[in-house]
């Protein structure tokens, strides 16, 4: 190869590094002028449904309107986990991109989305020893081809320098989709759905439990209880998004409170 050709290629490589092309916003598709950890344009990032500025329960992260530090549910019965947090409310663009992530096989989204989760982990001083993710049943894993919670956990592992412990929690029951179930029905649906395969690896450890969406908290509460009962010192939950439970599911929340605490 001639010297001039080599110099041209090196110059082009340098330009591509400084001013990359083809990098698009994961939300709107707008071409970005530079590479970012979030792959998100300024306009989209500014309009994402961040939870930062909202009044939330200090334990479960549900939005609350009262002056109390914790919500009615956590006051009535404290969860097995210490804290649950997420960067986003499960609405708008976030709801749409999670749907793309899970059902359109857009696995690459785990990397930029995990950045927002890592920031929440650091801001809340989680300081965990290891990461565990919410598992899928073999049937659902085979159908989807991947576990979105596992992909997020792997990316967080890289960002936070924490080891992901796989196959600690195994889903042995193919539960039905919980989307339209009430809180009580979700608890019944998850009964005997999970087992702990290796208690030694979590004994006296602070565990980071990762999932994609915190809806009513039934799944993470169920898994957290198993982890604590199996010797974990504490469990802290981190999800990509959190449903606005007391607004969107107010009727269900009241029904749950009556069922469990009356």
Buried (B, 14 or more C-beta within 10 A) or exposed (E): EEEEEEEEEEEEEEEEEEEEEEEBBBBEEEEBEEEBEBBBBEEBBEEBBBBEEEEBBEBBBBBBEEEEEBBBBBEEEEBBBBBBBBBBBBBEBBBEBBEEBBEEEEEEBBBBBBBBBBBBBEEEEBEBBBBBBBBBBEEBBEEEEBBBBBBBBBBBBEBBEBEBBBEBBBBEEEBEEBEEBBBBBBBEBBEEBBEBEEEEBBEEBBBBBBBBBBBBBBBBBBBBBBBBEBBBBBBBBBBBBBBBBBEBBEEBBEBBBEEEEE
